[in-house]
Every structure is written in structure tokens, then in C-alpha cells.
Amino acid sequence: MATPLAGLFEGDDRGMDIRLHKGDLPADVTFGDSIAIDTETMGLNPHRDRLCLVQLSAGDGICHMVHFPPGAPYDAPNLKTLLGDHAITKIFHFARFDVAILFKTLGVICRPVYCTKVASKLARTNSERHGLKELCGSLLGIELSKEQQQSDWGGLTLSEQQLAYAAHDVLYLHRLRTVLDRLLERDGRTEIARGCFDFLPTRGLLDLGGWTDPDVLDH
């Protein structure tokens, strides 16, 4: 099911092409060597809260979404193959949570990863605001709506407003990565960023294992 949505976000008139799939990606969908990924869940506790939606984009204005309605199985062989492909870089914003919930639900560890939130914290030390809305506004001049951030993602169907909100969480990550990479390189922080990205899957596993508070790296 393809749902084109245009003009929903102030400052961005390119429109979007949203393609909603139930339970798995089609076998013929390809994304190239990097893919932006986000998840929508019932909350932010990976032990308690169910995975409801996985959004994916190649940065081309198309957003593929895999919806897992209540009671649906999490088989998703095509999605699992994609997530487990080490030749594809997975771009997240706050990868720590997404990597953990995807492993818990689908049994796949995403590698390699890139996290725009971590990159921003390393590259933009002039700011304490590293949320996706702030990054898109500051670096891309795009204003995003967060109106649906706390909506209920666990229903049998999702509204057009929810789909639009979910799409913008991945459609701009490639562009943000390009800008953030320039900032990291400018200040000599590319290698330390790569080290952080490499550790993020393990950080997610530590969270699932109970080493969240206290953090295993604390004194």
C-alpha cells in the first residue's frame, strides 16, 4: 500500500511517498549501502513495551514502514535479513534504544550503525539540544511537528497523521549524517565517533541485560 503525502511539514515541500507493509518488507525492496531506520513502540522500556512499527528510508523521499498490529507474529524474514546485513550502514537517531528493541523483538543485532544523536553530541558541543526536531531545524532548516510523539501506536490501524509523523523520523537522517560528518571531520572527531557507533549495539545489549542503572561503565 503506497500513500503519497505532500506538504505536511513546514519548510519542506518535497512531499513524501509512504509505503505501508504488514508484518514484513516485500522481497524486492532495496535500499543501497545505507538505510535510515526508526521504530515506534508502546513506550521506552524495551522489556515491557511492544514494537509496533519499523520505518526505513534510503534518503530518497520514500519511507517503507513495517506495521506489527496487535497479535501479529514477528517473523519478518526480509526485514531481519536487511537488518543483519553487515554491508549496509543503519542510520538511527538514538540508536541505543532502537538497536535494543529490534534485537529483543526480532533477534537481530544491527551492525554497522550510525547515530545522529551521538554525532551531534560530539560535533555540536556549542548546544545542549540534540533532538531530531532541533537538528532538522538547525542544520537543515526543516521544521518538524512532534504532535504525534506520544500517540498510541498499538492499534490495528494507524492514522495518516501517525504515518506522516513516523516518516519524518527517517526521511532526513541521511542529510543530517552528511552535515554532521563534515562537522566531525572539521574538529578531528571522526574516529572517536566511529568508536562510539561501533559500541552502540553492545550498549543496547547491556540495557537489555539490566546494566542501565547503574551503568557498567560507572565507577
Secondary structure as GFF3:
##gff-version 3
##sequence-region A 1 219
A	DSSP	beta_strand	2	5	.	.	.	ID=ss1
A	DSSP	beta_strand	16	22	.	.	.	ID=ss2
A	DSSP	beta_strand	34	41	.	.	.	ID=ss3
A	DSSP	beta_strand	51	57	.	.	.	ID=ss4
A	DSSP	beta_strand	62	67	.	.	.	ID=ss5
A	DSSP	alpha_helix	77	83	.	.	.	ID=ss6
A	DSSP	beta_strand	89	92	.	.	.	ID=ss7
A	DSSP	alpha_helix	95	106	.	.	.	ID=ss8
A	DSSP	beta_strand	113	115	.	.	.	ID=ss9
A	DSSP	alpha_helix	116	123	.	.	.	ID=ss10
A	DSSP	alpha_helix	132	135	.	.	.	ID=ss11
A	DSSP	pi_helix	136	140	.	.	.	ID=ss12
A	DSSP	alpha_helix	160	171	.	.	.	ID=ss13
A	DSSP	alpha_helix	173	186	.	.	.	ID=ss14
A	DSSP	alpha_helix	190	208	.	.	.	ID=ss15
###
